[in-house]
Amino acid sequence: MKYALIFLLAVILCGSPVLSASPSVIVSDTSVTPSILMPDDMGMITVTLKNTAKTATVTEEDVHEPIQNVKSTTETTSTEYNPVINSVYLDGKGDIKVLAGNSDFEGELGPEQEISLPFLIKAPAVNGIYFPVLIVRMNSGNSLNYPIPVNVNMPISTEKKPVIVIENGYSGFVAPGDRALLKMNISNIGSSVAESITIRIVDSDPAVAPVNTAGFHIDSLDPGESVSYDLEIITSMEAEVVLHELPVNIEYTEVDGTVCTLDESIPVDVRGVARLDISSIKTEPVRVMGNEPFDLIIRLENTGTGDAKSTAARQDLPFMGDSESFVGKIKTGNDAPAYFSLTPGGPGEYYYNLTVQWEDEWGVHEEEYRLKLAVYGSDMLPAVIVILVILIIGGYFGYRYYIEGKKEIPWLKPRH
């Protein structure tokens, strides 16, 4: 009795704590995998628990009763407090068998903290919709009961939602450094309207980029409706000759206000273009003489961005010999010779056409070049000069022998 009176007096003097706030635990998400179970199949139920409180404190107010004409006072203190979960239990209600997951978690949840808990289940043998109940017990005495629907082989249609797809209406090639016009088709192939649709072209590849507009906005698209936009793109001269992906970000709103985002891409097929130029022209021998055989060698260089295949050259000189030369494949940055073995006619300057034909990813190409070849005649000048020198020397000594008294020529003087 003595100790009870002392305790009551202490309560009167110190007052009693008042809980002014308390965190709460909710089920923020559930999922069933697979979404439709077959009879006697096993599946997984995943539950996410969340502490909705933004702070981990509770407020206590201590009220002190007046003593000896002193007014009562109130003291307020804040202490940390997190909800403590004693047990998490999935009750199958006699239909769903819970094989694993019960009593696997107990402990505290901090402010706005979440935890996902899996439960391995076995479906009943009979088709139907079942509702096992999730039971969460906390040390505060509170408990949470949350039913979870499980579909066992029941043909229930899914929720109607919009489905936005993007298609590229351009199926050709783009050469490095060139521009192309892509026709984008945006369609709603879902079963409900999509609103506030925003399409953004993500400029992340330095090889392929939009020229001007990089975004489009559509107010709404009904099921089965589509719209088209023209998107001009440009490729860099250094673009690799491969299939590039132009990233596209799509954002739209469903009828219930849910904002959805998609990451799509538009394929851009970059194909190289072969360009052939003449890098050198030479003959063997260097000096082409009339009526004497020679080789004409014309080197063709590929200055383009793609390989030249099945390359062939044709010339129309009025000479005997080869008029065509097959070169074959010339890779980008390389050159190769076209050979012609010819025998010319008389001397002169001959103008002729060289026609080069090749093939690349874009098709067959042909280029014509206007060229000139000089053919020289037989050169008798050196022989004439030698003969003239001999005649001059012979005439000099003849003059001395016959005109100046028949002097003896030293090397003609007879020996004794």
C-alpha positions in Angstrom: 0.0 0.0 0.0 2.9 2.3 0.8 4.6 1.8 -2.5 1.3 2.1 -4.4 0.7 5.6 -2.9 4.3 6.6 -3.8 3.7 5.5 -7.4 0.4 7.4 -7.7 2.1 10.5 -6.3 4.9 10.3 -8.8 2.3 10.1 -11.6 0.6 13.1 -10.3 3.8 15.1 -10.0 5.3 14.0 -13.4 2.3 13.7 -15.5 1.7 11.2 -18.3 3.2 11.0 -21.8 0.9 11.7 -24.8 1.7 10.2 -28.2 1.0 12.9 -30.7 2.3 11.1 -33.9 3.0 7.6 -35.1 4.6 6.1 -38.3 2.4 3.6 -40.2 3.2 0.7 -42.5 1.4 0.1 -45.7 1.5 -2.3 -48.6 2.8 -0.2 -51.5 3.0 -2.9 -54.2 2.2 -6.6 -54.9 2.9 -8.8 -57.8 2.1 -12.4 -58.7 4.4 -14.4 -61.0 3.2 -15.8 -63.3 0.2 -13.5 -63.5 -2.0 -16.5 -64.3 -1.2 -19.8 -62.6 -2.3 -23.2 -63.8 -3.9 -25.6 -61.3 -1.3 -27.1 -58.9 1.4 -24.8 -60.4 3.9 -23.0 -58.2 4.3 -19.3 -58.3 5.7 -16.3 -56.4 3.9 -13.5 -54.6 6.1 -10.4 -53.9 4.9 -7.9 -51.4 6.4 -4.4 -50.8 6.0 -2.9 -47.3 6.6 0.8 -46.8 7.0 3.1 -43.8 5.0 6.3 -44.8 6.5 8.5 -42.1 9.0 11.1 -43.3 10.7 11.4 -39.9 11.6 8.9 -37.2 10.4 10.8 -34.2 7.3 11.0 -32.0 6.3 13.8 -29.6 5.6 13.3 -25.9 3.9 15.9 -23.7 4.6 15.7 -19.9 1.9 17.6 -17.8 2.9 18.5 -14.2 0.1 19.1 -11.7 0.4 22.3 -9.5 2.1 22.0 -6.2 1.8 24.5 -3.4 0.1 27.2 -5.5 2.6 26.7 -8.4 0.9 26.6 -11.8 1.0 23.4 -13.8 3.7 23.1 -16.5 3.9 21.1 -19.8 7.2 19.7 -21.2 7.4 18.5 -24.8 10.1 16.1 -25.9 10.8 14.3 -29.2 12.3 10.8 -29.3 13.2 8.6 -32.2 10.6 5.9 -33.1 10.5 3.4 -35.9 7.7 0.9 -36.4 8.8 -2.6 -35.4 7.4 -5.5 -37.3 7.0 -8.6 -35.3 5.8 -10.9 -38.1 4.7 -11.0 -41.7 2.5 -13.9 -42.5 0.6 -14.9 -45.7 -2.6 -16.8 -44.9 -3.7 -19.0 -47.9 -7.2 -19.4 -46.4 -7.0 -23.2 -47.0 -6.8 -22.8 -50.8 -3.3 -21.4 -51.5 -0.4 -23.3 -50.0 2.4 -21.1 -48.8 5.6 -23.1 -49.3 8.1 -20.5 -48.1 8.3 -16.9 -47.0 6.3 -16.8 -43.8 8.1 -15.4 -40.7 11.2 -14.5 -42.8 11.2 -10.9 -41.7 11.0 -9.0 -38.4 12.5 -5.7 -37.5 12.3 -1.9 -37.9 11.5 0.1 -41.0 13.1 3.6 -41.2 11.4 6.7 -42.6 10.0 6.1 -46.1 11.9 2.8 -46.2 10.6 -0.1 -48.3 11.2 -3.8 -48.2 10.1 -6.5 -50.7 9.2 -9.9 -49.3 8.7 -13.0 -51.6 6.4 -15.9 -50.8 6.5 -19.2 -52.7 3.0 -20.5 -53.2 1.2 -23.5 -54.8 -2.0 -23.0 -56.6 -5.1 -25.1 -55.8 -6.3 -27.8 -58.2 -9.5 -25.9 -59.1 -9.7 -22.9 -61.4 -10.8 -19.6 -59.8 -9.8 -16.3 -58.2 -8.4 -16.7 -54.7 -7.5 -14.1 -52.1 -4.8 -15.1 -49.7 -4.4 -12.5 -46.9 -1.2 -10.8 -45.9 -1.0 -10.3 -42.1 1.5 -7.8 -40.7 1.8 -7.5 -36.9 3.7 -4.7 -35.2 4.9 -4.3 -31.6 2.6 -1.3 -31.2 -0.3 -3.7 -31.2 -1.4 -2.6 -34.7 -1.9 -5.1 -37.5 -2.4 -4.9 -41.2 -4.5 -7.4 -43.2 -4.2 -7.1 -47.0 -5.9 -9.5 -49.5 -4.0 -10.4 -52.6 -5.9 -11.7 -55.7 -4.4 -14.8 -57.4 -5.7 -15.9 -60.8 -5.7 -19.7 -61.3 -6.5 -20.3 -65.0 -9.4 -17.8 -65.3 -9.9 -16.0 -68.6 -10.1 -12.4 -67.3 -9.1 -9.7 -69.7 -6.3 -7.3 -68.9 -6.8 -3.7 -68.2 -7.2 -1.6 -71.4 -4.1 0.5 -72.0 -2.6 2.5 -74.9 0.4 1.1 -76.7 2.5 3.6 -78.7 4.8 2.3 -81.4 7.1 4.2 -83.9 7.9 3.1 -87.4 10.4 4.4 -89.9 9.1 5.0 -93.3 12.6 5.3 -94.9 14.1 2.0 -96.0 17.0 3.3 -98.2 20.7 4.0 -97.5 22.4 7.1 -96.4 26.0 7.9 -97.5 28.5 9.4 -95.0 28.2 13.2 -95.2 24.7 13.1 -96.9 21.2 14.0 -95.6 18.1 11.9 -95.7 14.4 12.5 -94.9 12.9 10.0 -92.5 9.1 9.7 -92.3 8.2 8.7 -88.7 4.8 7.0 -88.2 3.6 7.2 -84.6 0.7 4.8 -83.9 -1.5 3.8 -81.0 -2.0 0.0 -81.3 -3.5 -0.3 -77.8 -7.1 -0.4 -76.6 -7.4 3.1 -75.0 -6.5 6.7 -75.7 -3.0 8.0 -75.1 -2.7 11.7 -74.2 0.0 14.4 -74.2 2.5 12.4 -76.3 6.0 13.8 -76.6 8.6 12.3 -79.0 12.2 13.4 -78.5 15.1 12.5 -80.7 18.1 11.7 -78.5 21.2 13.2 -80.1 23.8 10.8 -78.7 25.5 9.5 -81.8 27.9 12.0 -83.4 27.7 10.1 -86.7 23.9 10.6 -87.1 21.9 13.6 -85.9 18.7 15.5 -86.7 19.1 18.7 -88.8 16.5 20.9 -87.2 13.6 19.6 -85.1 14.5 17.1 -82.5 11.0 16.8 -80.8 7.3 16.4 -81.6 4.2 16.8 -79.5 0.8 15.1 -80.1 -2.2 16.0 -78.0 -3.8 12.6 -78.1 -4.1 9.4 -80.1 -7.1 7.2 -80.1 -6.8 3.4 -80.5 -5.8 2.6 -84.1 -5.0 6.2 -84.9 -1.6 7.3 -86.2 0.3 10.5 -87.3 3.3 11.0 -89.5 6.2 13.5 -89.2 9.2 14.2 -91.5 12.6 14.1 -89.8 15.6 15.3 -91.7 18.9 13.8 -90.5 22.5 14.3 -91.5 25.5 11.9 -91.3 29.1 12.9 -90.7 31.8 12.2 -93.3 33.5 10.0 -90.6 30.3 7.9 -90.0 31.1 4.3 -89.9 29.5 2.2 -92.7 27.2 0.2 -90.5 23.6 0.2 -89.3 23.2 3.1 -86.8 20.5 3.4 -84.2 18.9 6.9 -83.7 17.5 6.8 -80.1 13.9 8.1 -79.6 12.3 8.8 -76.2 8.5 8.6 -76.0 6.5 9.9 -73.1 2.6 9.7 -72.9 -0.2 9.7 -70.3 -2.7 7.0 -69.9 -6.4 7.7 -69.2 -5.9 7.2 -65.4 -3.1 9.8 -65.3 -0.2 7.4 -65.3 2.8 8.8 -67.2 4.6 6.2 -69.3 8.0 6.4 -71.0 9.4 4.3 -73.8 12.9 4.1 -75.3 12.7 3.2 -79.0 15.1 3.7 -81.9 15.1 4.4 -85.6 17.5 2.4 -87.8 19.7 4.4 -90.1 21.6 2.3 -92.7 24.8 4.2 -93.6 26.4 2.8 -96.8 29.6 4.0 -98.4 29.9 5.4 -101.9 32.9 4.5 -104.1 34.4 7.3 -106.2 37.2 6.5 -108.6 39.8 9.0 -109.9 42.9 8.7 -112.0 46.0 8.9 -109.8 48.7 8.4 -112.4 49.3 7.6 -116.1 52.5 6.1 -117.5 53.9 4.1 -120.4 56.6 1.5 -120.7 58.8 2.5 -122.4 58.4 6.1 -121.4 58.8 7.4 -124.9 56.2 5.8 -127.2 57.6 5.4 -130.8 55.5 4.8 -133.8 54.9 1.2 -134.8 56.6 0.0 -131.7 54.7 -2.0 -128.9 54.2 -0.3 -125.5 52.2 -0.8 -122.2 49.8 1.9 -121.1 49.3 1.8 -117.3 46.5 3.9 -115.7 46.2 3.7 -111.9 42.7 4.2 -110.5 42.3 5.5 -106.9 39.1 5.0 -104.7 38.6 8.3 -102.9 35.1 7.4 -101.7 33.7 5.9 -98.5 32.8 2.4 -99.9 34.5 -0.4 -101.8 34.4 -0.4 -105.6 33.7 -3.8 -107.0 33.9 -5.3 -110.5 35.9 -2.3 -111.7 36.7 -2.3 -115.4 38.3 0.3 -117.7 37.9 0.7 -121.5 39.9 3.0 -123.9 39.3 3.9 -127.5 42.8 4.6 -128.9 43.0 3.6 -132.6 45.8 1.2 -131.9 46.2 -2.6 -132.1 46.0 -4.3 -128.8 43.9 -4.3 -125.6 40.9 -2.0 -125.5 39.5 -3.2 -122.1 41.1 -4.0 -118.7 39.5 -5.7 -115.7 40.7 -4.2 -112.4 38.4 -5.9 -109.9 37.9 -4.7 -106.3 39.4 -1.4 -105.0 39.0 -0.8 -101.3 38.5 2.7 -99.9 41.8 4.7 -99.9 43.5 2.2 -102.2 44.4 2.3 -105.9 44.9 -0.4 -108.6 46.3 -0.4 -112.2 44.5 -0.8 -115.5 46.9 -2.4 -118.1 46.7 -2.0 -121.9 49.3 -3.6 -124.2 49.2 -1.6 -127.5 51.0 -1.1 -130.8 50.6 2.4 -132.2 50.5 3.6 -135.8 52.3 6.7 -137.0 53.6 9.5 -134.8 51.3 12.2 -133.6 49.0 13.3 -130.6 46.1 11.1 -130.0 43.1 12.1 -127.9 41.1 9.3 -126.4 38.4 8.5 -123.9 38.9 6.3 -120.8 35.6 4.9 -119.5 35.7 3.4 -116.0 32.8 1.3 -114.6 32.4 0.0 -111.1 29.7 -1.2 -108.6 29.1 -0.4 -104.9 26.2 -0.6 -102.4 24.2 2.0 -104.4 24.5 0.3 -107.8 26.5 0.5 -111.0 28.5 3.7 -111.7 30.3 4.9 -114.8 32.8 7.8 -115.3 34.5 9.0 -118.5 37.9 10.8 -118.7 39.4 12.7 -121.7 43.1 11.9 -122.1 46.0 12.5 -124.6 48.9 10.3 -125.7 51.9 11.5 -127.8 53.6 9.0 -130.3 57.0 9.9 -131.7 58.5 9.0 -135.0 61.9 7.4 -135.7 64.6 9.9 -134.6 67.5 10.0 -137.3 69.2 13.2 -135.9 72.0 11.5 -134.0 73.1 9.4 -137.0 72.9 12.5 -139.2 75.1 14.4 -136.8 77.8 11.6 -136.7 77.8 11.4 -140.5 78.2 15.1 -140.8 81.1 15.1 -138.3 82.9 12.4 -140.3 82.4 14.2 -143.6 83.8 17.4 -142.1 86.9 15.8 -140.7 87.5 13.9 -144.0 87.0 17.0 -146.0 89.6 18.9 -143.9 92.4 16.4 -144.3 91.5 16.0 -148.0 91.9 19.7 -148.5 95.3 19.7 -146.9 96.5 16.7 -149.0 95.3 17.8 -152.4 95.3 21.6 -152.2 98.3 22.4 -149.9 101.0 20.5 -151.8 100.0 17.0 -151.0 101.3 17.0 -147.5 101.5 13.7 -145.8 98.9 12.8 -143.4 100.6 11.6 -140.3 98.7 8.4 -139.9 98.9 7.7 -143.6 102.7 8.0 -143.8 104.2 4.7 -145.0 106.5 2.8 -142.6 110.1 1.9 -143.5 
